[in-house]
């Protein structure tokens, strides 16, 4: 990116991702689409001459303090609490320690080293707010998920997000100079549910690595992962937790077999991912569910895999199911479509944007409705072929370069026209009107 004449120069961004490292394997624990987003965006920004320091919490004694991912992209591990054994819910008590670690790093840098802070998720927003204020630079924040949205779409067995998180998110919304939403729908939710100023909300849709996630031979993909070439393969990719609803796929698969017993000899149901969040604290019991549904022999539970292997699973599948109760966007949907695989997804959150014409949307989580939608794609080759072409074309518009270009525009705008706070910093920090602060 080249700054327009008169625009402020943008050299280096401090990107904050407290609770999950951009170097972690997506698909289990707290690592998911946000990890992919942060790392891919950082790489693209660096290739545009904008350096990125990624601050994340140290979770192992073996992690080096600094990891150079590629020229211009540095991951800085910050010690904040015990390395292991802390869940995401424990981290609010470590934000002060994390912020202190960031301050120590900046203390060794030249004045004005960071032009801007970009925080991801509300925990990082709390730290980013302090860092931006201390360094006198703008704060740009991306929510990724929002408590008030999640609480409106709770899955059975899930627990509401606590009030403390809602309050923390509202504070970050108020403090940020610019808020980045993944879709127009998320932008509207920021305004409607959090009272965000619409003039401070920008949309930058996430992307996909279009050099890696590409269409390819279904037969070769199936051979590489050990799936029969004539199988009907239904896939799920994501963290195993109530929010992501992998149980919906298993129930729908059982319904398909009930409708057509002959399908049993060819059906394979693959669930790729590891336990996360509420699913880690209270395991969803997918093996037990498969047994109770009478499809244990059809279900493959696969731990998180590396990206090249994930491409093979996407290419091999007849359809990828994304039955989430809510998604701010839905990277899995776009990754699958980039590989030419249609998607069946819940009609919620950012999924309509992510899926587009490359799949089908289902209202709610009714088993019969999901079975019908999956069958409409997986069991009808001509329709699937049409959706496959539409899926690849749709995904081609979601490269990470496009995301990074949009973010760079938001950064420059934030630096050029900082927001005038509706209340001053002292009131935000203390809740006490400045008139009574000595």
N, C-alpha and C positions, 0 to 999 in steps of 0.2 A: 504494500500500500504506500502511496506517495501522498503526503499531506498536501492539502490544497493550499494555495497562496494565502498567507495570513493565519492559517490554522496552527495551533500549538504543536510543537514537535513531540512525538510519542516514541520513547526509546525503550522503556522497561516497565513491565507490569508485575506487581506482586499479586499472585493468584492464591487464594486461600481455600483449602479443602481439608478441614480439620479431621473429620471422622473417617475418612477413607482415602487411602493412598492411590494416586493415579497409576502407580506401578503394580497394584494388586490385581489378581486374576478376577475378572468379572464373573458373577454367577453364584457367589456364595458370600456368607458374612454380610458385610455392608457394601460390598463391591458390586456395582451394577453399571447402568447406563451412564451415570454421572462420571464414573472413572474414565470411561471411554471418551465422553464429551470433553472433559478437562484436558486430557493428554492430547487428543487430536487437535483441539483448538490451539493449545500451546504450540504444537509443532507448526501449524499453519501460520500462526502469528510470527514465530521466529523466522520462518521463510520469507516473511514480509519485512524483516529487519526490526521487529519488535521483540526484544528479549522478554522471557517469562521466567520468574522464580516461583515455583510451586511449593507452598508451605503446607506440610501435612504432619500428622502426629507420628512419632516413633512408636512402633509396635513390636520391635524385636531388638535385642542387644546387638545383633549382628548387622543391623542396618547402618551403613555409613551415613555420616551427617549430611553429606552432599553427594548427589548422583547427577552427572551430566547425561541427559537422555540423548541429546544431539546438540550441535552448536546452537546456542541461544535458549535452550530449555534446561533448567536446573531444578531438580527436586531437592528441597531442604527438609530434612527430618527434624522435628522439634520435640524435645523431651517435655512431656506434660502428663504426669501421673505414671503409674505402673505401665510397663511396656505391654503386658498381656493381661487378659482377664477383665478389661473394662468394656462394657457394652456401650453402644451409642447413647443409651439413656443415662449413663454415668458421666458423660463428658461435660455437661454444663459446669460441674464442679472443677473442671480442669482448664476452663477457658482463660482464666487469669494467668495460669502458668504458661499456656500456649502463647498468649499475647506477649508475655515477658520474653519468651524465646524469640519471637519475631523482632521485638525491639532490640534485642542483643545483636541479632544479625544486621539490622539496619544501622546500628551504632558504629559498625566497622566499615560501613559504606560511605562514599562521599555524600555531602548534602545534596538533596534532590535526586537521589539515585532512583527512586521509584516515582514514576509519573502518576500512578493510579493504582488503586486496589480493586481487584475483582474477586468477590467472595461467592462461594457456592454452598447452598443449603444454609439454614438459619443459624446453626452453630458457628459456621465460618463467618456469617454476617455479623454476629456479635463481636468477633475478634477483628474483622475487617473494619467495622465502625470505629473501633478504638485506634487501629493503626492509621486509617485515613485521617482521623482527627489529629493524631500526633504528628504525622508527616505533612499535614496541610495539603492533602491531595484529594481528588474526588473518590467516592466509593460507588462502584457499580456492583450490583448484586443480582444473582440468579437463584431463584427459589428451588427449582427442580421438583420438589413436592411441597405441599402446603397443608398444615394441620386442619384448617377449616374445610378444605376440599376433601381430604381423606376421611374426616369425620362424617361427611355427608354421604359417603359411599362405603361404609364399613362392610367387610365380609363377615359372614357367620364365624364366630370364634375369634375374631380380631378384637382388639381393645382400642378405645378412643385415644387419640393423641392428647397428652395432658394440657391443662390450661397454661402451664408455664411455657410450653412451646408456642402456643398461640400468642401469648404476650411477647415473647422474644421475637417472633416473626413480625408482629405489628411494629415493634421498635425498629427493626431493621428496615422495614418498608418506609417508615417515617424518616430514618436517617440517611438512606441511600440517595445519592445524587441522580442515579439512573437505575431503573429496574429492567432486567432483561427477561422477557417471557419466551417460552418455546413456541407458542402458537397464539393466534388471536384470541382463542377461547381462554387461555391462561391469562392473557393480558386483561380480559374482561373480569376474570375472577379476582385478580389483584385489586381492581377498582371496586368491584361490588362487595367483596368479602373483607378487604383490608383498608378500604378508603384511599387507595393509592391515587396520586395525582396523575391523570391520564397523560399529561405532557411529559412526565418523567418515565413512562413505560414504553419500551421499545420491544419489538418482536424480532428474534433471530432464531430461525428454525434450526434444530440440530441436523447433523449430516450423517454420512456413511462413507467409509473408505472405498471409493469406487474402483480403486486399483486392485483391491483384495476381494471384495464381495462382488463377484461377477457370475453370470450364467456359465454353466459347464455341463459336461456329460453326466446324466443321471446314473447311467450304468456304472461309470467309473467311480462316481461318488459312493454308490451303494456297495461296490466291491471294497472300497477303502474302509468302510465302517462295518462291514459284515451284515448287510441287509440284502435279502433276496431281491433280484432284479424285478420280479413280478409282484412284490409286496405292495400293499396299500399302506403307506407310511404317514402317520399323523405325528406331528412334532410340537413340542413345547420347549422354549428356551427361556430361562430366567431363574431368579431366586425362588426357593421353595418356601412360600409364606402365604397366608390367607389372602393378602392383597392381590397377589399374582394369580391365584385361583387355578392351580394345575389340576385340582380335583374335578373341575368342570370338564376338562378334556377326558379324564378317565370315565366319568359317568356317561358322557356322550358316546364314547367308544363302546361302552357296554350296551348302550341303547342301539347302536348300529348293528352289533352282533345279534341282539334280540330280534331286530327287524329282519335281518338276513343272516341266518346261522351259517350259510356257506362262506360268508366273509371271514369267519374265524381262521380259516386255513391260510389267509393271506395278510391279515391285519397285523401291523406292528405299531405300537404306541410308544414313542420315545420321549422321555422327560429329561432334559439336560439342565442341571443346576444343583446347587447346594442349599442347605437350610439357612434361613436369614430372618432377622427380626423376630416377630412373634412365632414364626415357624421354627426358629432355633430354640426358643424357650419352651414352646409347646409343640413338639413335632407333629406335622400334619398326618403322619401315618399313611403315606401313599401305598406302601406294600400291603398294609392291612386293608386299605380301601380296595385295591385291585383284587385281593383275595375275596373280599365280601361281594364284589361285583362279578366274580367268576371269570376275570380276564387276567389273572396273575401271569399266565403263560404268554400273554400278548404284550406286556408292559416291560420296557427297558428303562431302568433308572440309571442315568449316566452322569457321573460327576462333571463339574465344569471343565471345559476343554479349551485348548489354545485356539487362536483365531483361525489359522489354516484348517484345523480339524472342524471347527464350527462351520466354515464355508462348505465342507463336504456334507455335513448334516443338513444344512439348508438346501443344497442342491439335490440331495437324495429324497427329501420330503415331498409328498404330494401336496401337503398343505401345512402351514405353521399356524397353530392356535395361539392367540393372545387374549385370554379370557379375563384379564385384569379387571378389578373393580374400579380402578382409576389409574391413568397414566398421564403425566404432564406432556408426554410426546409419544414414546413407544419406539425406541431404537431397534428393537428386535424385529418389528414389522418392516422397517425400511431395509435392514440388513437382509432379511429373507427375500424381500422383493428384488433387491439388487442382484440376488442370485437367481432370479427368475421364478421364485416360488410364491404362489398366491398365499394370502393371509385371511384367516377368519378371526375377527377381533370384536371385543365388546364396543358398543357404540357409546363411548364415554371419553371424557378428557380430550387429550390430543390425538387419540387413535384415529378419528375420522380424517385428520390431516395427514397422519403418517400412512394410512392405508390407501386413501384415494381410490382410484379405479382398479387397483391391483388386488382386490379381495372383496370380502363380504363383511358387513357389520351386523351384529346381533344385539338386540335390545335385551338387557338383563342376562340372567344365567340359567334360564329354563333348560333342562336337559334335552327335552324333545326339540326345542328350537336350535340348540347347538348341534345336535345330531343331524338335523336336516340341513343346516348350513354347511357342515363339514362334508356331508355326503354330496351336496350339490357341486362341490369343488373336486374332492378326491375321487369320486366314483363316476365322474362324467368327463372323459378325456378331452372332448372338444371344447367344453366350457373352460376346463382347466388350462388348455393351451392358450385360449384367448386372454384369460386372466394373467397367465404367465407373461405374455407379451406386454400387457398393460402394466404389470407390476414392475418389470425391468425399466420400462420407459418412465414410469412415475418416479422410481427411486433415483434415476439418473439426474434428477433436478435437486438432489439433496447432498451434494458433495460438501465436505468440511471446508473447502476453500470458500464457498459461498457463506458459510456460517462465520468464518473468521473475518471476511470482508465486512460483513454487517457489524460484527462486534467492534472492529477497528473504527467504524464510523461512529458507533455509540461512545467509544472511548474519547475520540477527538471532540465530540459534541459535549461530553461531560467536562472535559478540560477547558473548553472554550466558554461554556456558559454554566458555571456552577449554580446549583439550585439555591434559592433563598429559603432558608428553613422557615417553616410556619411557626415554630417556637425555637428559641435559641438553644445552643448546646447545653448550657447549664440546666435548663429546665428538662431537657431530654434525659440527662444523666441523673438528676436528683428528683425530678417530679415536683420540685418546689419553685414557685414563681421567682424570677430573679429579683423582684422588688424586696423579697425578704431574705435574700442571701447577702450577708455582710461582705 
